[in-house]
């Protein structure tokens, strides 16, 4: 039966067995839901990483000693303007 399925879908037996081990007894809709959730999780992790980097950059720039408040405001304005256009 698995050979027929592999031939029908154009996949190798190793791919089929790996998918079967991973999915277990899931229905197709369950597998689609898992895939969609994994994609969303990946996107959210990327967003968190980007925001963390932005925060660290701003904190570093604003923590520089010897800068006047006007210079700090200018740096913050430039950084947020650049970040706003990139996102």
N, C-alpha and C positions, 0 to 999 in steps of 0.2 A: 504494500500500500504506500509506504513512504517513497519507494522508488517511482511510483506513478506520480505522486505529488511533486517530487523533485523534477521529473521530466516535464510535467505540465506547467510548472512555474519557472523552469529554466534555472534552477539552483542546484548546487551540489549537495550530496548527502551530509557532508560535514556542516554546511550552513544550516541545513534543515535540523540536524540533531542539536546544534548550538541553540537555535531558536526555540526548539522544543524544551530543552533544559531550562532556558531562561524564562519562557512564558508559562511553563507548567500546564495547568488546566484552564488557563484564562480564555475567556471568550474574545472574539475579535474586537468587540466594543471596549472591553477592559484593556486590551493591549493598546488600542488607539488612545484611550484615556491616559494610560501610563506614558506613552510617547509624548502626548501633548503636555503633560505635567513635567516631564523631563526637559522638554524644550523651554517651557516657561521658567523652570528652576534655573536653567543655564542663563537665560536672559537676565533674570533677577540677580544672579551672582555677578554678571558683568556690570550691571548698573551699580551694585554695591561697591565693586572694585573701583569703578570710575569715580563715584562720589567720595570714596575714601581718599583716593589720590588727590582730588580737587581740594578736599578739606585739609590734607596735610600740606599741600602747596600753599594755600592761603595762610595757614598757621605759621609756616616757615617764613613767608614773606613779611608777615605782620610782626613777627618776633624779632626781627633784625634790630639790633641796638644802634643807636646813633641816627635813626631816621626820625624826622620830624613828623608830627601827626598829619600834616598836609601831604608829605611824601607817602606815608602809609595809606592814606585815603586814595591817593592817585594809583598806587600799586594795586590796591584792592579793586578799584574801579576798572583798571585795565584787565586784571585777571578775570573778573566776573563778566566783563564785556566779551572777552575772548571765549570763555566757557559757554556763555549764552549763545553765541553764534555757532559753536561746534555741536551743541546738543540739539 
